[in-house]
Amino acid sequence: MLVLTFQIGDNRLALDIRRVREVVPRVELKRSPTGPAWMAGLFVYRGQAVPVVDLHQLLAGGECPEHLSSRIILVPRTDPESGEETLLGLLAAQVADLREVEIGKTSSLGGRPGLGPTLVDRDGILHLLDLDRLLPGPEPGSTPLLVGGP
């Protein structure tokens, strides 16, 4: 499986490249004063308002560092009510490279929700991010991304 690798706190993570629409530079985000700490804000991408989740806040408890390698990973999501595809941004640091991993060599160590299976590659331990467990879809009538959060 081809994955995009990045860093969240002390954890090396990977995301199946089939779940990634595009990777864009970190831009200034418009924060909502009433949103949860892990909601980094919104930005406009090709005419669409895109909410951005700070994976550092969500998984590691601190803000995403402002490295030159910090990026917003855009992933498509389907709105359950309208069926329309929207984008969600995932803010991560040290967005590094694309790498081929063997999915058959996984183990489940339990631990934090959303980190998914643990893989071993040439650089050590790598967690395969499970977006469906990490960011459950919105329930009808609720505000997207604000349900099911920690």
C-alpha positions in Angstrom: 0.0 0.0 0.0 1.3 3.5 -0.8 1.1 5.9 2.1 1.8 9.5 2.9 3.9 9.8 6.1 4.0 12.6 8.7 4.7 13.3 12.3 2.3 14.0 15.2 4.1 14.5 18.5 6.4 11.5 19.0 4.3 9.3 16.6 5.1 8.6 13.0 1.8 8.3 11.1 0.8 7.3 7.6 -2.4 7.8 5.6 -3.4 5.6 2.7 -2.7 7.8 -0.4 -6.1 6.7 -1.8 -7.7 8.8 1.0 -5.7 11.9 0.0 -7.1 14.4 -2.5 -4.1 16.9 -2.3 -1.5 18.3 0.0 -1.3 22.1 0.3 1.0 24.4 2.2 0.0 25.6 5.6 -2.0 28.8 5.3 -3.6 31.3 7.7 -6.8 29.8 9.1 -9.9 31.6 10.3 -10.6 30.2 13.8 -14.0 29.9 15.3 -14.2 31.2 18.9 -16.8 28.5 19.8 -15.0 25.5 18.1 -13.1 22.8 20.0 -9.4 23.3 20.4 -8.6 20.6 17.8 -10.5 22.6 15.2 -7.7 24.7 13.7 -10.1 26.8 11.6 -11.3 27.3 8.0 -9.8 28.4 4.8 -11.1 28.8 1.3 -9.8 26.3 -1.3 -11.0 26.6 -4.9 -14.2 28.4 -3.8 -15.0 26.0 -1.0 -14.8 26.6 2.8 -12.6 23.8 4.2 -12.6 23.0 7.9 -9.1 22.0 9.2 -8.5 19.7 12.1 -5.2 20.1 14.0 -4.1 16.5 14.4 -1.6 17.5 17.0 -4.4 19.0 19.2 -6.6 15.9 18.6 -4.0 13.2 19.2 -1.0 14.7 21.1 -2.5 17.6 23.0 -0.5 20.5 21.6 -0.7 22.8 18.6 0.9 21.8 15.3 4.4 23.3 15.2 5.1 25.8 12.5 7.7 23.9 10.6 8.3 24.5 6.9 7.2 20.9 6.4 3.8 21.5 8.1 1.1 20.9 5.6 -2.7 20.6 5.2 -3.7 17.2 3.9 -7.0 17.4 2.1 -9.2 14.4 2.3 -12.7 14.0 0.7 -15.7 13.3 2.9 -19.3 12.6 1.9 -22.1 14.6 3.6 -24.6 11.9 4.7 -27.6 14.2 4.2 -26.9 15.6 0.8 -24.5 13.0 -0.5 -22.2 15.8 -1.7 -18.5 15.4 -1.4 -16.8 18.0 0.8 -13.1 18.4 1.8 -11.6 18.2 5.2 -8.1 19.5 6.0 -5.8 17.6 8.3 -3.0 19.8 9.7 0.2 17.8 10.3 3.9 18.5 10.7 6.8 17.0 8.9 4.7 15.8 6.0 7.6 13.7 4.6 7.1 11.4 1.7 5.2 8.7 -0.1 6.3 5.2 1.0 5.2 1.7 0.1 4.3 -0.4 3.2 3.3 -4.0 3.6 -0.1 -4.0 5.1 0.2 -7.7 6.0 2.8 -6.9 8.6 0.6 -5.1 11.0 -0.1 -5.5 14.7 -2.7 -4.0 16.9 -1.3 -2.5 20.1 -4.5 -0.9 21.2 -3.9 2.6 22.4 -5.4 5.7 21.1 -8.5 5.6 18.8 -7.8 6.5 15.2 -4.2 5.5 15.1 -5.1 2.2 13.5 -2.8 -0.7 13.0 0.9 -0.5 13.7 3.3 -1.1 10.9 7.1 -1.6 10.9 9.1 -0.1 8.1 12.8 0.7 7.6 12.6 3.7 10.0 10.8 1.9 12.8 7.2 2.0 14.0 4.5 3.7 11.8 0.8 4.0 12.7 -1.7 3.8 9.9 -4.2 6.5 10.5 -7.8 5.3 10.4 -9.9 8.4 9.4 -13.2 6.6 9.8 -12.5 5.9 13.5 -10.7 9.1 14.2 -13.3 11.5 12.6 -16.7 9.9 12.6 -19.2 11.3 10.1 -21.7 13.9 11.2 -25.1 12.8 12.4 -28.1 14.3 10.6 -28.9 17.8 11.9 -25.5 18.2 13.7 -22.6 20.5 12.9 -20.1 18.6 10.8 -16.9 17.5 12.7 -18.2 18.6 16.0 -19.8 15.2 16.9 -17.8 12.3 18.2 -14.8 14.5 19.0 -12.7 14.1 22.1 
